[in-house]
């Protein structure tokens, strides 16, 4: 029972720690949304494009560490955890270079796609000023996994809270007082994410808690890039195909909770498999499934009964508020803990792109349901995703997965 209670507290801590990062973009939309329809539209488009083309990709690729670092830590190969983290940081910084180049042409690309020229220009300007945040995110995400896989949650909670406080104050000052408008929100986002990075880097470098996993930057960092990308690419596909299906800022306020659940179970499962403890992995999975059902029920009811006032957080336009939908996303993080990134990618592709999106497109454009039809399609995709991943989770032979994890880790250690 003690272990289950410990896991419950870990889930709550993960949700709070990750909420600071997700809330940065939500706060930005809240701030600029009250400047008018142009600011709200351009900022929302820019943030959606930045998530689809950048942040989701970096977050998905860094999820490879939930397998690699989590299992290495469980196997007590502590120095490997630090080395893998550096490998991920260097790899993601390289990926950021072409992404940043793409972002500079966002305004022109939107115009070519037929978007309003004024909105396109504003969106292009916003995302250009957001480029420093992209590079900060490339460093932040591996650092978050570094602490996450060791269940060191207080540093992440403190850094996220600090970044959020910095962003709220600075964003308000730049948007309203300095008169920078939505550009101020983009600049503030970069400052907030870099402050988060600096805090975690300093903690990693000087805290005694990180001593056993702290490792020097050596040639091993670059030798591990091939292995990292072998896990990072399917991880990115698994995450991106889900994020791209329904990227909305309102979901970010709820996604942090389910992301905390996924992070907690992926950490616990990868640690237990790395340690060869199949029973511990199975207990973690069963606990998270129960918690997920309870959380989804509670949050869905809260959002449903407040659906007519929720939109006023982002805008004063009644038409926009009335069009807000409500939806709760539940993600199962077991796949990342075990190392099933390929399987998770196939499940998400099938659930959303073979079923969910086609159903939503038909209901939205071929019937009178319109926006509601799009939501129904995505909901169908989510339900199929949960069913498929649940079946896989409950049918998994955790003894076999623990053996495979140990064999892979010690085989790598032998060749090193």
N, C-alpha and C positions, 0 to 999 in steps of 0.2 A: 504493500500500500504506500509505503514511503516513496518508492520509486515512481509510482503513478502521480502522487502529489507533486514531486519534484518536476515531473514532465509537464504537469498543468501550469506550474509557475513559469517554466521555461517557455511555454507557448505564449503566455501573457507578456512576458518580457520581450520575446521576439516581435510581437505585434507592436509594442510601444516603440521599440528601437527602430524598426523599419518605417514607422509612421512619419518620423521627421523628414526622411528623404522624399517619400511620396507626397507629403503635404506641401513641399516647396512649390511644385507646379500648380497645385490646387490654390494655394494662397495667391500666386501670380494672377490666375484667372479671376479670383475674387476681387483683387485690387483693380485690375484694368477693366473688368466687366462693368463697373459703375461709371466709367468714363464715357460710355456710349456704345452703340451697336458696332461701329467700325472697329473700335479697339477690342471689343469682345470677340468679334468674328475673326479678325486677323490674328489675334493672340491664340485663340483656340485652334485655328488652322495650323499656325506655326508650331504650337506645342504638339499637336497630333502628328505632324510630319516629323518633328524631332524624335518623337517616341518610336514611330514606325521605322524610320531610316537610321536611327542612332541608338537611343537609350535602350530600346528593347533588344537590339542586337548585342550590345555590350553586356547587358544583364544576363541574356541567355548564354553567351559565351562564358562568362564568369561562373555560371552555374556548374561548369565542369569541375570546379574546385570542390563542390559539395560531394562529388564522388572521390576525387583524387586526394584532397586534403583530409576529408572526413575519414576515409579508410586508412590513410597513412597515420593519422592521429590515433585511431583505434588500435592500430598495430604497434603503437609506441615508436614510430619512426618520426620523431618530433622535428628534427632538422629538415626533413623532406617537406614538412608543412610550409616552412618559411621559404624554401627554395621554389616550391611550386607557386607560391604567392607572387614572388618576384617574376617568375616566368609569365604568369598571367598578366601582370601589369605591363611588362614590355610588349607582350603580344597585342594587348588591347590598344596601347598607345600607337602601335603601327597601324592597326585597323582604323584608328581615328583620322589618319591623314587623308585618305580618299573620301571619308565621310564628311570631313570639314570642307573639302573642295566642293562636294556636291551641295552642301548647305548654302554656299555663297551664290549659287545659281537658282535658289528656290523661287525667288520672285519671278524670274523669267520663265521657269518651267510651269509655274501656276498659270501665267498668262497664256502660254502655249496650250495648256489644257482647257482653256476657255473660262477661267475664273475672272471675276471682276478685277480690273487693273488696279484700282485703289487698294482693295483688300490684299491683292497679290503683293503689291509693293510694300505695304505695312508688314505683311507676314514674312516677306523676304528679309526686311530690315531686322525684324525681331529675331529670326533664327540665326542671322549672321552674328548678332551680338551674343547669341547663346553658345557660340563655338567654344569659348573658354570653359563653359560648363561641361561640354562633351569630354574634353580631356580630363577634367576633374573626375568625372563619372567613371572614366576608364581606370583610374587609380583607386577610386573609392570602392567599386564593386568587389575587386579581389581582396581588399582590406576587410570589407564586411564579411566575406567568406572565411578569411583567416581567423577572425575573432569568433564567428559563428560556429565553425567546426570545433572550436575548443570550449564552446559554451561560455564564452566570456562576453556576457551580454551588457553589463553595466557600462563599459566603455562605449559601445555602440549607442546605448540609450542616451548617455551624456552628450556624445558628439552630435547625435541627431537633434536633441533638444537645443543645443547651442546653435546649430546651423539654422534651425527653425526660428529661433528668437532673433538671430541676426537678420534673417530674411524678412521677417515681418516688419521690423523697425526700418531697415534699409529700403525695402520695397515701398513702404508707405512714404518715406521721405523723398525718394527719387521720383515716384509716380505723381504724388500730389503736391509736395512742397517745392521740389526742384523743377517740376514741370516737364520731366522727361517722358511722361506718358508710359506707353507699353515698353519702350526701350529701357526704361528704368527697371522694370520688372525682370527683363532678360539679364541686365547687368547684375542685379541683386541675386538672381538665381546662381550665376557663376560664383559670386563672392561667397554665398552660403555653402555651396558644394565644396569649394576650395578650403573654407574654414573647417568643414567636416574632415576633409583629407588631412589637413595639417594636424588636427587634434589626434586622429588615429595613428598617423605616422609617428608623432612624438610619443604617444603611449606605447606603441609597438617597440620603439627604440630604447626607451628608458624604463619601462615598467618591469619589475622583477617577475611579474606574472607571465611575461612573454619570453623569459630567458631561455627556456628549453626549446622553444620553436623558432627563436631568432637565429638566422643563419646569414653568413656573408654573401655578398653578390659575387658569384664565381662563374666559370664557364658552364657549370651544370645548369645554370639558369637558362642558357641559350640552347643547350642540348635537349632540354625538356620541352621545347616549343612544339616539336612534332607530336609528342604524346598529348600535350595540352590541346592542340587543334583537333586531334582525333576525337576528343571528347567534347570540345567546345563547339564544333560545327553542328553536330546533331543536337546538342543542348540548345544552341541558338535557334535551330529550326523548331524544336519542341516548344520553346517559349514564344518565339515570334509569330508562329501561325495562330497561336491563341490570342496574343495581344493585338495582332493586326485585325482580328475578326471584330473586335468591339472596343476600339480605343476611344474612351470618353473620359473627360476629367472628373465627372461625378463619380465614376467607378473607383477612382483613386482613393477616395475617402473611405471606401469599404474594402478595397483590395488589400490594404495593409494588414487587415485582420487575417484574411485567408492566407496571405503571403507569410505571415508569422507562423501559421499552422504548418504550412508546407516547409518552411525553413527549419522549424523545430523537428519535424519528423524526418526530414532528410539528414539532419545532423545526427539524430539519435540512431537512425538505421545505418548510416555509413560508419559511425563510430563502432557500433555493435558488430557489424559484419567484419570490419577491420580487425576487431579483437577476437573474432571467431565465435561470438555469442549469438547464435541464431535465435534462441528463445527471447533474448532481450529485444532483438529487432522485431519479432512478431508481437510482443507486448506493446511496443511503441506504436506499431501500425494499428492495432486494435483500439488503443486509447485515442489516437488522433481521429479515427473514424467516428467514434462516439462524440467527441468534442465538436467535430465538424458539423454533424447533424444538429446539435444543440445550438451552435453559433449561427448557422444558416437560418434556422427557424426564428430565433430572436431578432436578428438583424433585418430579416425580410419583413417581419411584422412592424418593426419600428419605421423602416423606410416607407412601407405601404401606407401606414396611417398618417405619415407626414409628407406625402408626395406632393400636396398642393402648396406647401410652403418651402420645400427643400430648395427649389430653384432660385429663391430670392437671395440666397447666399452669393450667387454668382452675378445676378443682374436684377434690375428693377423692371425689365420689360415683361409684362404679364403674358404676352403671347409665347415668349420663350419659356417662362416658368410653367405654363399650362402644358407645354409639349414635353416636359421632362418625363422620362420613364423611370422605372425602378427595377433593379436587377441585382442579384447577389451572385458572385462568382465563387466557386469553390475549387481549389486546386489541390491535387494530391501530390505531395512531394516525395513519395516513396521511390518513384522512378529515378529521381536524381540521386537519392542516397544509395541505391543499389547499383546504379550505372546503366540504367535502361534508357538512355537518352534517345537512341534510335527507335525503340518501341514507343516511347512517349511521343516522338515526332509523328510516327505513323498514326497513332490514335488521334492526335489533334488534327492532322490533315483529314482523316476520315470523318471525324465528328463535325468539324466546322466547314471544310471546303467541299466535301462530298454531300453533306446533308444540310447543316445549319445555314450556310450562306445561300445555297440555291433555294431553300425553303423561304428564307427571309426575302430574297430578291423577288420571288414569285408573289408572295403575299404583299410585299411593299409596292410593287410596280404593276402588278396584274390584277389587283383587287382594290377595294376601297379602304383597306386597313392602313395603307401607307406606312407611316412611322411605326405604328403598332405592329404591323406585319414584320418589319425588320427586326424588332425586338423579339417577336415570337420565334423567328428563325434562329436567332442567336441562342435563345433559351433552349430550343430543341437541340442545338449543337452541344450546349453545356451539359444537358441531361445525358446525351449519348456518351460524351467524354467521361463523365463520372461513372456511368455504368461500365464502360469498357475497362477503365483503369481499376475500378473496384473488383471486377472479375479477375483481372490479372493479379492484383494485390493479394486477394484471398487464395488464389491457386498457386502462389509462389512457394517453392521449396527453399526456405531460408537457410536450412543446413547446407544445401548445395551452393547457395549464393555466398555464404560465409567462407566455404572452402575455396571457391573461385577467387574471392577477394584476397584471401591470405596467400594463395599461390601466385597471383599476379604481383602483389607487393614484394614478396620475398624473391621472386624471380628477377624483378627489377633491381633489387638490392644486390643480388649476386652479380649481375652484369656490371653494376657500378664499381 
